[in-house]
């Protein structure tokens, strides 16, 4: 520090020291925009992919054989053989003598009385000498009746 000649020695000179500080602030400002257009495009594409599948064929083979017990599934090459069984009713028919009937025939005679009414006709013939005949009597004789009966 320099001092002037005129200045007294007791005087002090103050020099300010300045420092700048920086304060930073932000604000949002629209500076422009963006417009977006979306377009969907389709295209076909063939994709070949090997897929594994199995086909099964079933053949029914009639056997009709009596078996004693359960029959297990078996294989012959690539063929699986599944037995199909069913229970059947077995009926045995036999002749059995249940009883005997002993029949004895006895001949007997018996006398039986029964009354019946039987009818019979009789004819009486009478000769008359040439006398006049009453017509009522003529009718009675034709029917087999006479005045006496």
URZIFEN-V233431 format. One line per field, one symbol per residue. psi: psi as a letter, one per 40 degrees, with the letter a starting at -180 (. if undefined). burial: 1 if it has 9 or more other ideal C-beta (glycine too) atoms within 8 Angstrom, else 0. Layout:
# URZIFEN-V233431
psi->???
burial->???
This chain:
# URZIFEN-V233431
psi->hiiiddiieehhhhhhhihiihhhiiihhheaihhhhhhhiiiihhhhhhihiiihhhhhhhdfihidahhihihgbehhhhhhiihihhhhhihhhdiihhhhhhhihihhhhiihiiiiihhhhhhigiihhddddddddeeiidd.
burial->00000000000000000000000000000000000000000000000000000000000000000000000000000000000000000000000000000000000000000000000000000000000000001101100000000
